[in-house]
């Protein structure tokens, strides 16, 4: 998997560059959304990310287009999920109350023990673990998606793995 370089300034060249980006990364983005929500929304959400990428094509980082797309996909998915909830502002809980049955990411897992362990590690750790396991991100790519340094991403992945091991161990000791 190679990322395209910085987009050219000329509109014809920019269109050729962007067409290559879409061809190269559309399957990965559709899979990202299909794993995390209703499959019928995956292509529309991926198209929304590509529309954002086209508008912000001058801002896409050289050599790191896919991590930028994943980061934007995370924001797009969060916005999409908020639109699905018809809840008055005064009724919005301070912290998320995500249950397994309501969590599309975890409903894709068939193993109840693994799903339970992932639910117990917390939303940020779960996001890091799934970006690593499902999208194959680590190192610099994971750092870019999370918006943190490379060493921060390595540490966050290590901590998330540790918490998952602990949660798994607690579940298996019963």
N, C-alpha and C positions, 0 to 999 in steps of 0.2 A: 504494500500500500504506500503510494507516494503522494505527497501533497503538492499541489500546484504552487508555483511561485507567485509572487505579488502580481495582481492583475495589471494589465497594460492600461494606459490612459485612454487610448483611442477606442471609440465605441465599438467598431467592428472587432478589434482585437479583444476588447473586454468581453464581448459576447462569445467569442470563440473560447476564451479562457473560462468563462463561467459555464458554458456548455460542458466543458471537460470536467469541471468541479462537480457538476450535477451528475454526470455519467459515472464518475469515480466514487461518489459518496452517497448516492440516493438509496441504494440498497441498505447500507449501514444505518442511515437515518430512519428509514421505514421500519427496520428491525428494532431499533431503539424504541420507537413509539409503540410498536406492536407488543413489545414485552411489558410495557408500562401502562397500557390502557386499552380501550376497545379497539380491536383490529380495524374496524371500519373507519376509524379516525386517523390511522397511522399515515396514510398517504397525504391527507389534507394537512396534517400537522407538519410533515416533512416539507410540503410545498410552502407552508408558512415560514419555515426556517430558511428555505432557499430564497424566498422573497426578501426576507430580512438581509440575507447575505448579499443579494444583488444590490439592494439599497446601500449597504455598508461595504461594498466590495473594496473600496480604498482603505478600509480599516482592517481587513482580514490579514492576520499575521503571516508573513512569509514562512513557508515550510510547516505551518501548523494549522492548516485549514480545517481538518477533521476535528481536532480538539475544540476549535472555535465553534464549529457547527454543533458539537455535543453540548457545549456550554449554553449556546443559544437555544438548543432543543430543551434543555432543562428549564429555562425560563418560559419557553413556549408551553411546555407541558404544565407547569405550575399555573400559568394564566388560564389554560384550557380547563384545568380541574376546578379553578375558582369559578369559572363561568357555569359549570354544571351544578353548583350548589346554590340553591335559592334560599339564602339565609339572611335575615336582617342583621345588620352590622352589630346591633346590641346583643345578638345571640351567638356571635362568633366566639368560640372558646379561646382562651389565652394560648393554650398549647394544642397541637393537633391531637385528635382522638381517632387515630387510624386503626381500624380493626382489620384482621386478616381478610375477612370476607369482602371488605371494601377496598383493599389494597391490590390494584391490578398487578403490580410488580410481584407481589408474593403469591397471588392466586395462580401464577404461572408455574409455581413450584408444586410438585405433587407430593413431596415428602412433608408430612405434617410436623415432624420434629425439626427439620431444617427451617421450615416456614416459621415455626415458633421461636427458634433460636434467632433468626434474622429479625423478627419482630421485637425481640427483647434488646437488641443492641442499640437501638435508637436510629432516628431517621438519617442523620448525617453519616454514621458508620455504614448503615445499610446502602446508602447512595454510593459511597466509596467502594464498598465490596462489590456491588452490582456493576458499577462502571469497570471495575477491574475484571470481574469474572465474565460478564456478558459482552462487554465492548472491547475487552482485551487491553484496557488502558493501564499504564503504570508510568512511573518516572515523569518525564517532562510533559507528556500528553495529559496525564492525570492532573498534574499541577496546573496546567492551562485551563482545563475544564473546571477545576475547583477555584481557580483564581488565586492560587497561593504559590509559594516557592517550591522548587523541586524537593528540597529537604523537608519542607512542610508536608508535601504530598506523600513522600516516603514514610514519614513519621505517622501521618494520619492513616495510611494503609496498614502499617504495622500495628497501630493501636486498634484499628477496626478488626483486624484478624485476631488479635489477642482477645478482644471482647467477645467475638464470635466463638472462639475456642472455649472461653469460660462459660458462655451461655449454653453451648453445646454440652459441655461437661456437666453443668447443673441439670440439664434436661435428661441426660443419660444416666444420672446417678439415682434417679427415682425408680 
